[in-house]
Amino acid sequence: MPVLSHVPNARRWVPVTVVVAALLAGCEMPLALAPRGPAAAEIASIWWILFWIAVPVSVIVFSLLGIAIVRARAIAREQDEHDEHDVRVAERLRETGADVGLPEASRPARVSWLEGRTTGFVIIGGGVIPTLILIFTTVMTLQGLAVFDTAPEDVAYSVTARGHMFWWQFEYPDHGVVTANEMHVPVGRSVRVELESADVIHSFWVPQLHGKIEMIPGKTNVIHIQADEAGTYFGKCAEFCGQQHANMEFLVIAQEEAEFESWLEAQAADAPEPTDELAQRGRDVFVDSQCALCHTIRGVNQAAPGVAPDLTHLATRRTLAARTLPNVRGNLGGWILDPQGIKPGSRMPAVNLSSDEFLALLEYLDGLR
């Protein structure tokens, strides 16, 4: 017989358990407490200090709460016994003929003694000690925030990060590079990031490299991020901005400086010329279709800036649609044909093409390296 049959109502919890396990398996932890940069390390250190302050405070508070509950019950019993004793004494006196009414309520000496001690404890434990803890944590937090406002002396590169509904644009103004949903940085070098919004309020957050910074329309905020290790770091919008807020993500790719410089040089170049007839036909389809109204491919067309991601080197990116899909040919084709089915609420419209035009366009876009 199955084990669950011995547990009352256990079967009804199985679907709930499965759903919870699936949700947890799908969670992507941002690893804010595994910092890989100085700003994130400062935040993590503050968090751990607050955590280790909170642990003993929580233990003490809940222990005292338990003691208070037990003691309150004991005092209530003692008070009841005391009151019953007074009533019995009064009744015996009346039996002797004495004119005695019910006694006024009195309190045991132990109860009065405990109440006297409690007043001082509440003042110290509930007022003085929390005030000192709050002063300490406030000063510590403000000192940590002051670090973020101080620009490093050795800023290596500047990047403009602009939030759109629901994708990211990264521009390297000193190098003529514009890309989308991936920001490359050199390892061990400070990068100045100017944060802007093209529409509504967004929030730029790379948990392992820095804290959350707002991106407000009409205002430019500045942070300095540094990755101490090569790798790929997860980033996302941390301010609700609309239907596809949850799928507004990006990657920060930290590379050794020589590799980063090579990437910058390649990204600054115009799109490569198609080498076969099908790809050449795809370029013509791109130029003649609605794609060219929103997307720019340098060396081929110039759309209105910032309307949609620059596609000049699309095939070098790891994901599509702000990290909604891996960047492989099948996903690219699906995204072109049915963007609303993949990312409802995005501003990418479906493209009406014949099958021949679609295959040619897909061949061309997949070759933009």
MIGU-433674 format. One line per 4 residues: their letters; for each residue x, y, z of C-alpha. Coordinates in steps of 0.001 Angstrom, whole numbers, padded with zeros to 6 digits. Layout:
BEGIN
A) X:Y:Z; ...
//
This chain:
BEGIN
MPVL) 000000:000000:000000; 001407:003447:-000861; 002825:005435:002024; 000569:008406:001240
SHVP) -002499:006308:001998; -001504:006352:005691; -001337:010148:005798; -004705:011920:006194
NARR) -005510:014224:003241; -001984:013712:001870; -003096:013122:-001696; -004633:016560:-001998
WVPV) -001226:018134:-001247; 000543:016303:-004063; -000523:018760:-006822; 000407:021698:-004600
TVVV) 003832:020194:-003904; 004431:019581:-007598; 003461:023151:-008511; 005656:024664:-005775
AALL) 008617:022491:-006806; 008155:023524:-010445; 008011:027201:-009513; 011131:026938:-007387
AGCE) 012939:025066:-010142; 012088:027884:-012532; 013384:030597:-010232; 016625:032210:-011229
MPLA) 018369:033467:-008155; 020148:036760:-008805; 022904:035814:-006323; 023123:039255:-004744
LAPR) 025039:037668:-001865; 027675:036251:-004218; 029218:039572:-005316; 031701:039828:-008154
GPAA) 032348:043552:-007987; 033240:046163:-005340; 029823:047862:-005253; 027977:044572:-004847
AEIA) 030513:043477:-002217; 029771:046626:-000214; 026045:045898:-000380; 026555:042256:000593
SIWW) 028737:043194:003568; 026047:045577:004849; 023417:042861:004371; 025418:040325:006367
ILFW) 025973:042790:009213; 022239:043517:009340; 021516:039793:009178; 023787:038924:012110
IAVP) 022277:041770:014113; 018780:040559:013276; 019479:036934:014249; 020207:037483:017980
VSVI) 017556:040213:018192; 014976:037815:016730; 016054:035011:019051; 015834:037283:022097
VFSL) 012474:038766:021076; 010824:035424:020381; 012338:033903:023530; 011002:036761:025632
LGIA) 007662:036430:023898; 007529:032765:024870; 008570:033556:028444; 005951:036308:028606
IVRA) 003203:033953:027462; 004175:031269:030005; 004574:033819:032796; 001291:035546:031974
RAIA) -000542:032245:032306; 001217:031524:035622; 000351:034989:036944; -003261:034588:035843
REQD) -003483:031275:037725; -001891:032817:040814; -004268:035763:040683; -007253:033423:040367
EHDE) -006067:031345:043327; -005518:034520:045366; -009015:035789:044534; -010556:032421:045412
HDVR) -008735:032463:048785; -010125:035925:049562; -013638:034779:048707; -013361:031691:050950
VAER) -012121:033807:053866; -015031:036203:053429; -017525:033342:053324; -016134:031797:056571
LRET) -016390:035164:058303; -020025:035515:057226; -020725:032021:058605; -019614:033269:062039
GADV) -022181:036049:061802; -019827:038840:060855; -021224:041442:058459; -018604:041042:055736
GLPE) -019104:041752:052003; -017069:040386:049160; -013437:041548:049410; -012031:044125:047049
ASRP) -009732:042722:044409; -006156:042538:045645; -002943:041455:044010; -000377:038918:045192
ARVS) 002940:040458:046249; 004802:038476:043533; 002580:039964:040810; 003268:043532:041950
WLEG) 007012:042790:042143; 007085:041468:038564; 005205:044520:037240; 007688:046825:038891
RTTG) 010638:045091:037269; 008950:045028:033843; 008816:048824:033506; 012584:049270:033502
FVII) 013086:046298:031212; 010635:047687:028645; 012346:051078:028638; 015808:049601:028117
GGGV) 014954:046618:025925; 012192:048276:023925; 013577:051799:023652; 017275:052324:024371
IPTL) 018732:049193:022744; 016644:049425:019504; 017544:053114:019211; 021257:052323:019434
ILIF) 020908:049527:016856; 019003:051827:014470; 021593:054588:014821; 024418:052138:014096
TTVM) 022729:050557:011075; 021670:053951:009663; 025197:055364:009868; 026629:052181:008345
TLQG) 024113:052257:005464; 024712:055947:004718; 028460:055357:004630; 027888:052522:002170
LAVF) 025681:054713:-000033; 028329:057447:-000001; 030754:055009:-001616; 028422:054698:-004618
DTAP) 028348:058471:-005122; 032137:058687:-005378; 033388:058296:-008933; 036515:056127:-009247
EDVA) 039601:057844:-010618; 040369:055143:-013176; 037142:055022:-015219; 038009:053040:-018327
YSVT) 034894:053205:-020492; 031530:054914:-020677; 028250:053239:-021591; 024775:054696:-021984
ARGH) 022105:052220:-020891; 018609:053097:-022007; 015506:051227:-020897; 012658:050678:-023359
MFWW) 009388:048804:-023043; 010593:046005:-022887; 014236:045810:-023967; 017612:047412:-023315
QFEY) 019831:049551:-025507; 023539:049881:-024741; 025599:052533:-026479; 029355:053058:-026316
PDHG) 029510:056701:-027484; 033303:056888:-027672; 033439:053905:-030023; 030335:054243:-032181
VVTA) 028846:050990:-030906; 025142:050421:-030318; 023831:047034:-029228; 020853:045562:-027403
NEMH) 020248:043444:-024314; 023954:042691:-023756; 026497:044986:-022136; 030144:043982:-022427
VPVG) 032686:045275:-019913; 036386:044646:-019292; 037379:042683:-016210; 038848:044679:-013340
RSVR) 038091:048090:-014876; 035527:050632:-013733; 032836:051434:-016297; 030696:054569:-016074
VELE) 027087:053737:-016903; 024678:056555:-017678; 021118:055359:-017088; 018212:056763:-019090
SADV) 014648:055784:-019879; 012941:056137:-023246; 009393:055855:-021891; 008419:054907:-018319
IHSF) 010356:054369:-015094; 012649:051359:-015243; 015307:050135:-012822; 018769:048817:-013710
WVPQ) 019922:045936:-011530; 022868:043572:-011873; 022810:041893:-008449; 026380:040552:-008529
LHGK) 027850:043887:-009657; 025754:046718:-008198; 022536:047710:-006491; 019291:048814:-008107
IEMI) 019288:052258:-009718; 016190:053966:-011116; 015933:055006:-014771; 013601:058012:-014887
PGKT) 012336:059701:-018078; 014063:063043:-018615; 016773:062345:-016026; 020191:060707:-016267
NVIH) 021459:058709:-013307; 025051:057490:-013171; 026635:054436:-011594; 030075:052865:-011846
IQAD) 030236:049110:-012139; 033220:046813:-012099; 033420:043062:-012601; 036325:041454:-010780
EAGT) 035955:038137:-012598; 035300:037204:-016201; 031852:035756:-016714; 028245:036426:-017592
YFGK) 026113:038293:-015082; 022334:038386:-015013; 020559:041767:-015020; 016952:042855:-015123
CAEF) 014508:045698:-014726; 013601:045934:-011040; 010768:048462:-011394; 007368:047342:-012675
CGQQ) 007024:048924:-016109; 004212:047099:-017845; 002958:043772:-019126; 006373:042359:-020064
HANM) 008308:043724:-017088; 009219:040184:-015984; 010823:039519:-019377; 012883:042712:-019511
EFLV) 016272:041215:-018811; 019837:041582:-020053; 023334:040196:-019668; 026543:041850:-018562
IAQE) 029439:039969:-020132; 032796:040626:-018470; 035804:039862:-020669; 039536:040184:-020390
EAEF) 040515:043588:-021736; 042077:042329:-024973; 038972:040267:-025726; 036752:043212:-024856
ESWL) 038689:045508:-027185; 038294:042978:-029990; 034572:042855:-029332; 034341:046669:-029434
EAQA) 036225:046808:-032714; 034014:044156:-034301; 030828:045816:-033072; 031890:049200:-034464
ADAP) 032136:047769:-037988; 029245:047852:-040435; 027218:044721:-041024; 029052:042059:-043032
EPTD) 028182:041692:-046695; 026070:038605:-047420; 028120:035950:-049209; 025407:033873:-050884
ELAQ) 022427:034605:-053079; 019785:033692:-050502; 021282:036035:-047890; 021556:038804:-050474
RGRD) 017884:038328:-051242; 017221:038492:-047503; 018945:041864:-047262; 016654:043190:-049993
VFVD) 013640:041800:-048134; 014776:043575:-044982; 015196:046920:-046742; 011859:046656:-048571
SQCA) 009827:045428:-045578; 008533:047141:-042465; 011606:045850:-040573; 013722:048721:-041920
LCHT) 011318:051295:-040497; 012272:050400:-036915; 015552:048449:-036969; 018921:049782:-038092
IRGV) 021594:047666:-039748; 024640:049868:-040146; 025845:049987:-043741; 022384:048957:-044970
NQAA) 019815:051404:-043586; 019247:053980:-040871; 015957:053772:-038979; 014747:056220:-036375
PGVA) 017164:055826:-033444; 015956:053986:-030368; 012685:052729:-031813; 013825:049090:-031864
PDLT) 017088:047202:-031279; 020011:047751:-033652; 020466:044514:-035631; 023921:045183:-037107
HLAT) 025527:042238:-035317; 022386:040415:-034232; 023807:036900:-034649; 026558:037537:-032088
RRTL) 024056:038004:-029265; 023185:035140:-026973; 019470:035832:-026583; 016478:037366:-028336
AART) 013726:039686:-027085; 015571:040840:-023961; 016622:037347:-022911; 013230:035769:-023569
LPNV) 014680:033191:-026000; 018098:031716:-026822; 019366:033216:-030075; 019123:030254:-032419
RGNL) 017670:030200:-035920; 014401:028492:-034967; 013668:031004:-032206; 014600:033894:-034486
GGWI) 012115:032648:-037069; 009385:032274:-034472; 010071:035748:-033125; 009765:037284:-036612
LDPQ) 006520:035480:-037411; 004704:035728:-034066; 006298:038104:-031558; 003036:038668:-029684
GIKP) 002611:034939:-029187; 006069:034789:-027619; 006069:038076:-025722; 002549:039544:-025459
GSRM) 002560:043301:-025038; 005917:043841:-026732; 006083:046494:-029428; 007342:044127:-032089
PAVN) 004637:043556:-034744; 004331:040409:-036823; 005950:040635:-040266; 003800:039630:-043246
LSSD) 006103:037796:-045641; 005831:035021:-048161; 007596:031784:-047305; 010426:032556:-049761
EFLA) 010883:036046:-048345; 010822:034729:-044796; 013517:032104:-045462; 015702:034649:-047235
LLEY) 015336:037191:-044400; 016092:034529:-041812; 019265:033518:-043702; 020428:037119:-043834
LDGL) 019727:037946:-040190; 021363:034740:-039004; 024555:035816:-040758; 024871:039231:-039078
R) 027996:038551:-037052
//
